[in-house]
Amino acid sequence: MKPNKIFFIFLFVSLLSCRHNLVQPQDFTIVSPVVGNVYYDDIPIACAIDKNITSVSWSSSLDGNLGTGAQISCCLSAGTHIITARDQQRDISVSVSITVTERDNIEKNGTRFLLPYLPYTCVIKNNQYKPYIASLDGSASDLTITTKLQSKSRYSNNVDKNIVVETSELSSVGDELKLFRCTGSSDMQKLQVISPPRIFKRNTVSPLQDENERSFLIVNTAFQSGQPHNILFKRYYTSDTIAVWLPKEYAADTAAIDACIAEFENTIYIRVTEIWGTAADIDYNQKFTIVFSPTINDEKRALGFFNPADFFKRNNDTSSENYNPASNEGDIIYAAMPSSIPNDQYFYKSIAATIGHELTHAITFTKKTYNRIKAGDTQAKRAEIFLDEGISHLSENLIGYGISGGNIKFFHVFLSNTLGYSFCKNSAAGLDDSVGQRGAMTLFLSWCFWQKGGMTWNSQAHVHVKDAGGIAFLQKLISSPYTGWEAIGEAFGTPTDTLFLQMLSDLRRKCPVTGFLPYKQDPLTDEAVEFLPCMGKISGVVDRHGNALIIGLPHPLLNRNGTIDRLLPYSFVFYRAEDFYFDEVPFGNPISCTFTGTEILGRVFFCITKK
């Protein structure tokens, strides 16, 4: 044979050999499960290789055959397993060793399952549970759960699907007067801080006298971007802590105004400042200013408001980056004219509680934003709406006016439809501020406050409060540079997501199917200072239909076949406990829970707690 021919034969054989080496046993590996990872017997485990070889079969040294496919999921019994993936066509196999742990803490507290995809099946042990769905940064559409006694099949193939996104918009809840929020300037960092008045040497000039008349610019609550009302006011009342102004031409009976002032000065102001601290003294008069304006009543959009633009210099130059035309240059709260009629929206106790709510906004703005701007921080921002409003609504509860101030109705709206509201994102109707969200955040912040220890009351003078851990948490919260969801966890010392899930577990476990939960009450006003589901009938409060207001279980309360049209981020829904217990089989028997739907994104959990 010629040398050239021998060479080409050798080259051809070599190429065949190289090609054969491409499909040797090392051409696929097991990427899941992973040696060293923690696995539990009640959560499906993904078994997958790094190549799309559909002829691969899976087996366990303990549980036997698991299924066939490049990727499957299966539940494994507790113990140490040798998991083997075998290509049956070529008789090639690879193996890994893993340990599966029995989930025993479910008998004590409960557990939660992350829903990574749909359809998804998890296994629980037959028992009397209280189940619910909770989302963090996740969401889901058309989510349905079915339960049944676990079948003999221990595996399921993963099939990718094209997800069809569907949304279900809920009708928006009618805003109440208290929902009004004064936006102020969007670029507060550019506004000029008001300097203290010049101090003269003694005897050089006459001492400055307090003026008894002045004009205030009052925001048009019906049209914030429009021209403010320019109204002449007269000083009506002055004390060491507050100055009160009424329109100069106001000649009606002032009995309700006097009652409102007394309510605020003798109780609310004391408690707000003991819990939160004080707002900046913008006009350097050592007093906080309250302006009662009938325009607020006439426009029927608010009970009162705080305008952060007042903390900065007035500037009418439209070409200036310091443009701030509506500032009254003071630490001021604006309130509607109060009424003496108990069922009136403007009843003086409700207005007094609103002033406390708005004063809390002013203090939060001072500590979180204004002080940083004054110190030169060009990045300082106002707290996000859900947090800012949640703080002020919690304040109403803690000062003893959560019922008479109307907070309880916000809470009732939220509990009437937990699927309609996110704690920190837009509502199902697309609103970035809503009655329901404010009720939700009142619940969350209240839970955090009392978990930290809350507060107590002076036994000799109930108007005064003492910190037991909760007040320190709140003061850290409003002083934190963080302005959103993360601020809560930073102040508490535990990540906010963790706190959120802990709260839901705590509430689901405590809420009775029948009966009511005890809650803390103010020793001075007898009103609830702690909001919880299942509080029962609220004395003296009716809903918009005139029916007695009852705070019960969160709704909707779904059955196991109920469909969640749209699960919002940072929201939850409870399931009926009786739908997840099979009384015809013993405790401990495995029950499969299968979730289906058209979309799931981010972190969504199926959670169960013990009864």
N, C-alpha and C positions, 0 to 999 in steps of 0.2 A: 504494500500500500504506500502511496506517495506521502511524503512528510506533510504537505499542505492539507491533504485529505484527513490525515490523522489529527492534525491540529483543529480543524473545524468540527470533527466529531467530538473531540474533548471539550471544545467550547460549548457545543450544544448540550452535552451532558451536564456541564457546569451550570448553565443557565437554568436547566430543568431543576437541578438541585437547589439553586438559589430560590426559585419560585416555590418549591416544596417547603423550604424553610419558613416562608411567610405564613404558613398555616400550621405551624408546630404548636404544641400545647401552651406555649407562652403567649399566644396571640390574643388572648382575652383574660381579663382579671375581674375579680369581684370588687365592685366599688361600694356596695352596700349589702349587708351590714358591715360596720367597721370595727375591727378589733379595738377594744378599750372603751368603746362607747357604752352608755347606760341604756339598757332596754328593759321594758316592763311587759308582764304577761297579758296586760289588758289593753295594750296599744299595738295596732298593726305595725309590722316591721317591713320596710322596703327591702327586697332582694333584687339586685341589679348587677349586670356586667357592663363593661365599657364598649361592647360591640352589639350590633343588632342581629343576634343569632337566635332566631325564634325556636330552634330545635333544642335549646338548652332546657334541661329539667333540673328541678331543685329538690333537695332532700335534706332532712335533719337527722342526726344520729339519735335523737330522742323521739321526734314526732313523725319520722318516716317521710313519705312523699308530700311535697308542699305545692307543686304545680309546675307548669311549663311556660317559658317565655323569657325574653331578654330582661324583663322587669315585671315582678309580681309583688303583691303585699300579702302578708300572712301574720296570724297571731301564733306565738310560740309559747309552750308551757315553760314554767320556771325551771331553771337549771342551766348546765353548760352544754352547748350545742356545737357540733361540727356541721357547719352548713356547706353543702357541696353543690356546685353548679357543673353539670355534665352535658357536653355536646354529644347527643346520642348518635348523630350521623358519623362522627369521627372518633367516638369513644375517647374524648378528651375531657378532663375534669380539673377543677381547682377548688380549694376549700379554705374556709376561715373558721376560727373558733370564737364564739361569743358567749356571754353569760346573760341570761334573762332573769330578772328579779321579780318576785311576786309583789304585787302592789297591795300592801297591807294597811297603809294609812287611810285608805278609803273607808274603813270601818270606823274611823275616828272623826275625821273632818270632811273629807271629800276630795275630789280631784277635778282636773279639767283636761280636755283633749283639744289640741290644736287641729283645726280642720284645714289641711294643706291643699286639698283639691276636692272636686265633686265628680262623681259620687264618692263618698268616703264612709267607711264602716269602722266603728270602734266597739269594743266589748266591755260591758259592765257586769258585775255580779248581782244577781237578783236580790234586791233589798228595798227598803222604804227610803227613797231619795227625794230631794227637792231639786229638780233640774232647771237650768236656765241657759240661755245663750248670751255671751258677752263679746263685744268687739273692742279691740284697741284701735290700731290704725287700719283695720280691715273693714270690709263691707261685703254684703252678699245680696243676691236677688233670687226671688222665688225659692227660698230655702225651706225644705220640708224634711222632717225626720220620721222614720218608721222604725218600730221596735218589734222584735220577735225572739223566740227562743233560738239560740245559736244553732245553725245547721251543721251538718258533718263536714261540709267543705271548708277548708281552712285557708283558702287563698282566693285572690281575685286579680285579674289582669288589669293593668293600667291602660286606659285608652284615652289619648288626647282628643279633645273636642274643640271645635270653634265655639267660643263663648259669645252668646248673644246678650248684649247689655240691655236690660229693661229697667226702667225707673217707674216708681209709683209715687206721684206727688200727692201729698195729703193736703187737704184744704187748710189754709192758714188760720190760726187762732186769732180772734179779734183782739187787737192790742188794747190793753187797759191804759188808763191815764198815766200810770206809773212807768210805763215802758219808754216814755220820752227820754232821750239822751242828748245833751248839748255837746256837739262835736268840737267846738272851739276851732283853733287853727291847726291845719295839718302839719305845718312846719314850725312848731313851737320853739325848736332849737335856735331859730333865727330871730326870735322876738327879743326885745330889749327888756331886761330885768329892771324893776322899779327900784330906784336908789332911795335910801333913807332920807328924810327931810334934813335940811341943813340946820345945824345946832348953833345958835347965837350965844354970845356971852351974856351973862346976866346984866339987866338994866340997860342994855343997848336998844332993845325994842320991847314993845308990849308983848306979853305971852299970847300965843296963838289960841283963839277961842274955837270951840267946836261949832261947826255950822249947824243950823237947825233946818235949813232947806237946801236941797240940791237936786239936780237932774240925774236920773239913771237911764242908761240905755238898756232896754229890756228886749231880749231875743224874742222874735216872732216865732212862737212854738209851732205854728201852723205852716211856716215857710222860713226855715232857718237861714237860707241864703238871701232872704229879702232884707229890706231895711228894718233895723230894730225900732221899737217904740221909744221915743224920747219923752219921758214923763217927769214932771216936777214932783218931788216927794218932800214930806216933812218928817222930822225925827219924832217918833212916837214914844219910844222907851229906850232908856240906857241903864246898864248896870256895869259891874266890874268886868263882865265877860261878854255881853252882847249889846249890840245897838240895833234897834228895830225901826224900820221906815215904812210909812204908809203914803199913798198918793195925797198930795196937798188938799185936793178937793174931796177927799173921802169923808163922808158925814154920817155913814150908817152906824148901827149899833156895834160896839167893839167888844162885846162880852165874849164872843167866840175867839177873837184875837187874843184877849187877855188870858183865856183858858189855854190857848195854844202856847203862848209865851211861857206861862207857868209850867205847863207840861214839859216843855223843852228845857227850860232853865233849871227846874228843880230836880229833874230825873235824867232826861235824855242827854243833855250836854255833859253832865257829870260822868255818866257811864261811857259815852262815846270816847271821851278824852282819857278815861282810865283804861279802857281796852286798847285804843288805837294810838293815843298820843294827840298832838295838836297840829293844826294846819299852819302854814306860814302866815305870819302877820304882814301881809303885803302893804297895807296902808299905815303900818307902824302906829296903830292907836290902841294896841293891847286888847282889842275887842273883835269879836266875830260879828259880821253884819248880816242881818236878815231883812230882805226886801219883800213885802207882800204886794203883789201886783194883780189887779182884777183882769188884766189882759190874758193871764194864764187861764182863768176861769172861762173867759169869753171864747177863747180859741179851742177849748175842750180837747187838748192834746196832752196835758201834763198836770201833775200835782205840784211839781217844783223841779228845780234843776240847779246844777253847778256848772258854771262856764269857765273852763281853764284859761280862756283868753284874758280873763280879769287879772290873772297873775302877772301880766306883762303890760308894758307901756302902750297907751293908745297911740296909733299912728294912722293918719288919714291919707298918707301919700301912696297912691295906688302903684307907683313905680318902685316903691321901696320893698326890699326883702323883709323889712320889719313891719309891713302893712298889717295893722291890727285895729280896725276902725270902731269896734264895738266894745272895747275894754272899759270897764268902770274902775280899773286900777285898785282893786281891793280884794280881800278874802270875804266873799259874799255868797249867800245862798238866796235864791229867788223862790218864792212860794205863792201858791194860789191863796185867795182870801178864804179863811176857814169858816165853817158853818157850825151851828149848834145842834143840827139835826142828826141823830145817831146813824140813820141809814143813808145819809147823803154821802156822795163820793168825796166831798170836801169837808167831812166831819173833822173837827179840830184835832182829834187824836190821830187821825190818818195823816193830816197835814204835819203835825208835830213829828210823827214817825218818818215822814218823807224828808223833813229837814234834817233829822238824824242820819238818814240814808245818804243825803247829798253832802252833809258834813263829812261823812266817812269817805266819799269820793274825793273831797278836798284834801283830806289827810293822806289818803293813798297817793294822790297826785303829788302832794308835797314831798313825801318820802321816797317814792319810786321814781319820780320824774323831775320835778321842779328843783329839788336840791342838787341833782346831778347837772341839770342845765346851768344852774347858777355857778356851779363849780367848774364849768367849762366843758362838760361832756357833750360833744356834738352828736352822740349816738343815742342819747337818752330818749326813750319812748314812753308813751302812756300805756298802762296795762291794757291788754286785749279785752275786748268787750265782755266776753264770757267770764273772765276772771274779775274784772273791775266791778261788774254788776253782781256777781256772786258774792264778793266781799261785802258790798253795801247791803245786800239783802240779808246776809248772815248777821250783819251788824244790827239790823232791826230786831231779829230774834233775840240776840244776846242782851240788848238793852230792855227787853221785855215788851216789845210791841209787834211781835210777829203775827199776832192774830188781828188786833185792832188796826194795824197798819196795812193789812191786806196781803201780807206775804203768804199766808196759808192758802189763798186762792191760786197763787202762782204754783205752789207746790201741788195742789190738787189737779191743776191742768196737766202738769208733767206726769203725775201718776196715772192719769186717765188715758195716756197714750205714750208709753215709753218709747215706742218705735218711731214716733214722730219727731223726736228731739235727740240731738247729740249733746253731750256735756260740753264740748269745746269746738265743734265744727258746725257748719250750717244745718238748719233743720231740714226735714223732708220737703218743706215748701221752699227751700232755698234761702231762708232768712238767716242773717248773721247775728240777729238778736231777737229773742222771742220770749214770751211769757213762760213757756215750757222749759226753755234752757235755763232761765233764771231760777226756776223752781228746782231743776236738776242740780245746778251748782250750789244752791243753798243746802241741799241734801249732802252733797259730797264734802263741802267745806265744814259743815256742821259735824259730820262724822269724824273728819280729821281733827277738828278742835277738841271734841270730847275724847277721842282716842289719845290725844296728847295730855289729857288730864283735865281739860276744861277750866272752870273757875268756880269759886264759891262766893257767897255773899257775907258781908259783915253782919254778924248776929245782932249787933246793937243798932245799926243803921243800914237797912237792906238796900238803900240806894247805892251803896258803895260795893264794889266787887273786888275780889282778890284773885290773883293768878294762881292756878294749880297746874300750869304747864301749857294750857291752851292759848293764853294771851301772849306768852312768849313766842309761840309758833306764829300767831297772827302778825305780831309786830315784825318778826323776821320775814314773813311773807310779803308785807307791803314795803319793806326796806330793800328787798332783794332786787338786783339789777335785772333779773329775768322778768319778762312781762307776760308770759303765756303759761301753757300747761306745765312746763318744767319747773316753774317757780314754786308750785305746791310741794313737789318732792324735795326740792332743794331746801326749803324751809323746814320740812318735816324730818328730813334725814333718811328718807326712803324714796326710791324712784316713784314718780307719780303713777305710772302704769301699774306698778305693784300695789300701791295704795288703792287704786280704782278697783282692781280685781279682789283685793282683800275686803273692801267695803261691800261689794256685791255678794261675796260668799257669806259675810257676816249677816247681812240683811236677809238673804234667802234662808239662812239657817234659823234666824230668829222669828221671821214672820209666820204667825200661826195661820192655819187654814181657816179656823174660826176663832173669834176672840180678838183681843187687842193687845198692843204692846204698851207698857208703861213708858212715859217720857218725862223729862225734867221740866219743871215749871218755875217761873220767877216768883220768889216769895213776896215781892212787892206788888206786882201787877196780876199775878196768878195766870199769866199767859205762858204758852209753851216756849221754852228756850232751846228745845231740841226737836227737830223735825225727823220723823221716821214714818215709813209705811205702817199701816195698821194702827194708827193712833185712835181710830174710832170717830164718834160724832164730836164735832167741834161746837161747843155751846155758843149760841148766839150768832152763828155764821150761817148764811144761806148761799146757795149757788145762784146763777143768773136766772134759774127757773123758779126760784123761791123755795127750793127744797133744802132741808138741813144738809150741811156739808159733812160728809163722812170720808175720812181718810182711811182707805182700806189697802188691799193688796194692789201692787202695780198692775195695770192693764195695758194691752190685752193679756189674759192668762190663757196661753195656748194649750190645746191638746196635742197629743203626739203626732197627729196627722195634719195639724194646722200649718199653713204656709206663711212664711214671712216674705211679703212682697219685696220689701227693701230694708235691709239692716244697715243703718248708718254707722260710720266710724264712732267709736266711743259712745256706745249705746248698749242696751240690754233688753231682754224680754224673758219673763218667767214662763215655765211650763207647769201644767197641773201635775202634782206629785203622784196622784193615783194612776196616771197613765203609764208610769214607768215601773210598775210593780206587778208581777205575775203571782197571784196568791195560790195558783194551782200547782206551783212547783216550789221546791225548798229554797231557802235562803242560799245564796252562793252560786246557784246555777247561772251559767253564762247567758247574757242577753245581748244580742247584737243591735246596735243603733246605727241605722244607715241614713246618711244625709245626701239629698239630691237637690239640684237647683240649676240655674242657668249661669250663675257667676259667683265666684268667691275670690276676693283679693285681700292681701295683707293678713293680719292676725285676727282670726275669729275663733272663739272657743266654745265648745260644749262643756258645761260645768255641772257637777252634781255635788250636793252637800247632804249630809245625813239629817234625817228628821230629828 
